[in-house]
Amino acid sequence: MNSIKYLVLLLLPLQALAKDYNVLDFGARGDGISKDTEAVQKAIDACSNDGGGRVLIPAGKTVVVGTIFLKDFVTLHVENGATLLGSPDIGDYTDNTFRNQYKNEPHMDKCLIFARDARSFAIEGYGTIDGNGHPENFTNKTGRPMMIRFLNCKDIHMRDITLVNPAAWTSAWIYCDNIAVDGISIRSRVNHNGDGLDFDGCTNVRVSNSSFDTSDDSICLQASDPEKPCKYVTITNCIFTSKWAGMRIGLLSRGDFESVAVSNCTFNDIEDAGLKIQMNEGGEMKNMTFTNLTMKNVPRPVFMTFAQQRAYVDSPEGEYPPMKAMHNFIFTNIIADNSELDKDAAFYITGMPGHYIENLIFRNIQFTVPGGGTAEDAARTDIKEYTLDVLKGWWPEFYLTGTLPAYGFYTRHVRGLTLDNVHIYRKGDDARKPVILDDVRNFHIRGVYVNNQPVVDGDIVSIR
């Protein structure tokens, strides 16, 4: 008996620390119709003011809200069977939630869940946050609120939650530090450019054990501020399906990127690229590894560009950023099966004349391609450079160059390239070469095979 009393005494302080703030106790109806924004915000405010705890969205309830503000030490806990549902009325979303970092897209400035300068908070639970972002509710004309935006926050946890139906991006993490995302599921297909997790100028980021089905980039690393680097990022054990890229690194790239590790992930039915790595706006990008990846129906398993482009955030008209450096990337243990796609399937890496992507290693690659390239495709020498006159204020996308004269690897303006133990399996005939090196300096080719036969003289073309 004494031992039981002693155990109870030990547990009492732990129970006191885990104080719950049920939104129903603050006036929420949870009927899926009534607007419960005020009640939910009262629960969040009380929780933070009392030193922290859990704000509960209880099981079996659908709680409708407009914009809510997360605060220090608050864990928003959506219980299994509960839904936090975005209001279908744009008037329920406030204007004081910062902005979308891409200029000329103010229709995405508003958001459902916002935090600014907050620390040590979390979103968790086996329930669902539903943005209710269907086109009948939100358009570019009315405004399309993002689901989540965090600005200048630190010590953030998101786990075991399902995020669905945002009207725009699912989340934007801007200049945040120490982020852990684990075991979440994102489905963002009901409206346009539904990115999954966008980390802009963030540091110490860990994403693991999560799945993505998105209408735009599933995970995007960006750096919109030259003073805010994106670095120390690990992504592991994730599953990606997307209408655009599985992972995009860059585009917004005024700041630096470094120390990124991606491992043990699968990419399936990606319409643009599995790994889309693009340095455009004056930062430096370096020191990244990508290992143990499987891809199915991913036209460009790796698509890398080093180009020059006017900044996508506000900048003086006509001002173009310098081209600094893009170097030190390792890709190992990758299987990519594109046998069911068309001929526009290749690893595509391109710098600019005089501006090289440097120090690339591709090792232990198995790549299955359909074939189908014609003699006309093979003879192409007009592969456009991603210069300012070609881009014309737009992004360096694949469609600007079109079908490549190689069906395996097309690399251009690269200094320091290693292809080691690369196996290309070609299903049908193809008049193109398996590998073309165009202005590639200091390359090392060892063990490249086509249909289990070592490549012969002429199969790898080097152009200077």
BALOMI-696849 format. One record per residue (C-alpha): residue in three letters; y, z, x. Coordinates in steps of 0.2 Angstrom, whole numbers, plus 5000, padded with zeros to 4 digits. Example, Ala and Ser with C-alpha at 12.3 -4.5 7.8 and 13.67 -1.06 7.14 Angstrom:
% residues 2
ALA497850395062;SER499550365068;
END
This chain:
% residues 464
MET500050005000;ASN501250045014;SER500949885022;ILE501349785006;LYS502949885004;TYR503349845022;LEU503049655019;VAL504149655004;LEU505549735014;LEU505349605027;LEU505449465014;LEU506949525004;PRO508249475017;LEU507549295018;GLN507649284999;ALA509449344999;LEU509849205012;ALA509149065001;LYS510349094986;ASP510248954973;TYR511648884962;ASN510948804947;VAL512148674940;LEU511648724922;ASP512348894925;PHE514048814929;GLY514048714913;ALA513048554916;ARG512148484901;GLY510948384911;ASP510548264896;GLY510848104905;ILE512348064894;SER513648204896;LYS514848194912;ASP514348344922;THR515548314937;GLU516548464935;ALA515048584933;VAL514248514948;GLN515748524959;LYS516048714953;ALA514248744959;ILE514548664976;ASP516248754978;ALA515448924974;CYS514048894985;SER515148855000;ASN516348994997;ASP514949124996;GLY514349065013;GLY513048935008;GLY511448914999;ARG510648784988;VAL511448684973;LEU510048644962;ILE509848494951;PRO508448554941;ALA506748474937;GLY506748374921;LYS508548354920;THR509648194922;VAL511448254928;VAL512748124927;VAL514248134939;GLY515748044946;THR516348074963;ILE515748244970;PHE516248324987;LEU514948414998;LYS515548555008;ASP515048675022;PHE513348765022;VAL512848675005;THR511148605002;LEU511148484987;HIS509348504981;VAL508748384969;GLU507048444962;ASN505548344959;GLY505748264942;ALA507648274943;THR508948134944;LEU510748144949;LEU511447994941;GLY513047904945;SER514247874930;PRO514347694924;ASP516247714923;ILE517347664938;GLY518647784932;ASP517547934936;TYR517647894955;THR519147964964;ASP520247874977;ASN520248004990;THR518547964998;PHE519247875013;ARG518847685013;ASN517647545018;GLN517847505036;TYR517747315033;LYS519447245030;ASN519647135014;GLU518347235005;PRO519247374996;HIS518147354981;MET516947464991;ASP518147604995;LYS517647734981;CYS515947824982;LEU514847944973;ILE514548084986;PHE515848114999;ALA516148245013;ARG517548255025;ASP517648375041;ALA516148465034;ARG514748555044;SER513048605042;PHE512548535025;ALA511048445018;ILE510348335004;GLU508548365000;GLY507248374987;TYR505848254980;GLY507048204966;THR508148044964;ILE509948004967;ASP510247854956;GLY511947764959;ASN511747674942;GLY512547524951;HIS512047384940;PRO513247234939;GLU513547274920;ASN514347434927;PHE515147374943;THR515847214950;ASN517047164964;LYS518347154951;THR518147324944;GLY517547404961;ARG515847444967;PRO515747624974;MET514547664988;MET513347804985;ILE513647915000;ARG515047925013;PHE515248065026;LEU516748065038;ASN516948165053;CYS515548285049;LYS514248365059;ASP512548455058;ILE511948345043;HIS510148345036;MET509448225023;ARG507548235019;ASP506248195006;ILE507548114994;THR507447944985;LEU509047844984;VAL509147704972;ASN510247574964;PRO511947594973;ALA513347484967;ALA513647434986;TRP513047525002;THR511847665000;SER512747765014;ALA514147755027;TRP514147895040;ILE515747875049;TYR516147975066;CYS514748105062;ASP513748205075;ASN511948275074;ILE511148195060;ALA509348215055;VAL508548095041;ASP506748115037;GLY505548065024;ILE506847975012;SER506547815002;ILE507947694999;ARG507947554986;SER509547454985;ARG509247294976;VAL510247294960;ASN511947234967;HIS512647144982;ASN512647195000;GLY511647354997;ASP511447425015;GLY510347575018;LEU510947685032;ASP512547635041;PHE513047745056;ASP514747705062;GLY515347785078;CYS513947925076;THR513048025089;ASN511448115090;VAL510548025076;ARG508748045071;VAL507947935057;SER506047955054;ASN504647935042;SER505747835029;SER505547675019;PHE506847545015;ASP506947405002;THR508747335003;SER509747184998;ASP510647195015;ASP510347275032;SER509247425030;ILE509947525045;CYS511547475053;LEU512347545069;GLN514147515071;ALA515747565081;SER517347525072;ASP518447635083;PRO518547595102;GLU518547785105;LYS517047825094;PRO515447765102;CYS513747745093;LYS512447825105;TYR510947935106;VAL510047865092;THR508147865088;ILE507247785074;THR505347805072;ASN503947785059;CYS504947685046;ILE504547535035;PHE505847395032;THR505947265019;SER507647175017;LYS508547025010;TRP509547025027;ALA509047125043;GLY507847265045;MET508947345059;ARG510747275063;ILE511547345079;GLY513347285081;LEU514447175071;LEU515747315069;SER515747335088;ARG517447385094;GLY516747545102;ASP515247565114;PHE513347575110;GLU512047655121;SER510447745122;VAL509547685106;ALA507647695104;VAL506647615090;SER504747645089;ASN503247635078;CYS504047535063;THR503447395052;PHE504547255046;ASN503947155031;ASP504747015021;ILE506447015030;GLU507446865025;ASP508546855041;ALA508046955056;GLY507047105061;LEU508147165075;LYS509847095074;ILE510847145089;GLN512647085090;MET514147125101;ASN515747045095;GLU517247155096;GLY517547215114;GLY516347365116;GLU514947375128;MET513147385123;LYS511747445134;ASN510147545137;MET509047515122;THR507147515119;PHE506047435105;THR504247475105;ASN502647475095;LEU503347365081;THR502447255068;MET503247115058;LYS502647005044;ASN503746865037;VAL505246895048;PRO505946735053;ARG506846795069;PRO505946955075;VAL507346975088;PHE509046895085;MET510346935099;THR512146865100;PHE513546905113;ALA515146825106;GLN516946855103;GLN517646885086;ARG519246955078;ALA518947135073;TYR518347165055;VAL519347315054;ASP521247305053;SER521947225069;PRO523447125074;GLU523346945068;GLY522746825082;GLU522246975093;TYR520446945100;PRO519547085109;PRO518847065127;MET517047025130;LYS516347175141;ALA514447185143;MET512847185134;HIS511347235145;ASN509747325148;PHE508547295133;ILE506647315133;PHE505547255119;THR503747295121;ASN502147295110;ILE502747185096;ILE501647085084;ALA502546965073;ASP501646855060;ASN502646715053;SER501246595049;GLU501746585031;LEU503646545034;ASP504446375039;LYS504846305056;ASP506446415058;ALA505446555066;ALA505846605084;PHE506546745095;TYR508346685097;ILE509446765111;THR511146685115;GLY512646745125;MET514246635129;PRO514646525143;GLY515146645157;HIS514746795147;TYR512846835149;ILE511646955140;GLU510947035155;ASN509247125160;LEU508047085145;ILE506147125146;PHE504947065133;ARG503147125137;ASN501547125126;ILE502147015112;GLN501046925100;PHE501946795089;THR501146685076;VAL502146535070;PRO501846395058;GLY502246245068;GLY503146095059;GLY504446055072;THR504845865073;ALA505245755088;GLU507045755081;ASP507045945082;ALA506345945099;ALA507745825105;ARG509145935099;THR510545975112;ASP511946015100;ILE511546195097;LYS513246265093;GLU513946405104;TYR514646555094;THR516446515100;LEU518046555090;ASP518146375083;VAL516446385077;LEU516446555069;LYS518146535061;GLY518346715057;TRP516546735051;TRP515046815058;PRO513846735071;GLU512446695059;PHE510846585062;TYR511346455049;LEU512846405060;THR511546335073;GLY510046285062;THR508346235068;LEU508046265086;PRO507246155099;ALA505946295103;TYR504646375092;GLY504346535102;PHE505846595112;TYR507546505113;THR508646605126;ARG510346545132;HIS511646625143;VAL510546765149;ARG510546835167;GLY508946935171;LEU507546885159;THR505646945160;LEU504346875149;ASP502646955152;ASN501046945143;VAL501746845128;HIS500546765117;ILE501146635104;TYR499946575091;ARG500446405083;LYS499546365067;GLY500146175065;ASP500746045076;ASP502446065083;ALA503445935094;ARG504546075101;LYS504246175117;PRO503646355116;VAL505046425127;ILE506746355132;LEU507846435144;ASP509646365143;ASP510746435157;VAL509646575161;ARG509746655178;ASN508546765187;PHE507046745176;HIS505346795178;ILE503946725168;ARG502146795169;GLY500746765157;VAL501446655143;TYR500046585132;VAL499946465117;ASN498446475107;ASN497646575121;GLN497946445134;PRO499146475148;VAL500746365147;VAL500746215158;ASP502146125167;GLY503446065155;ASP503046195141;ILE504346305148;VAL506046215150;SER507446285160;ILE509146205158;ARG510546235170;
END
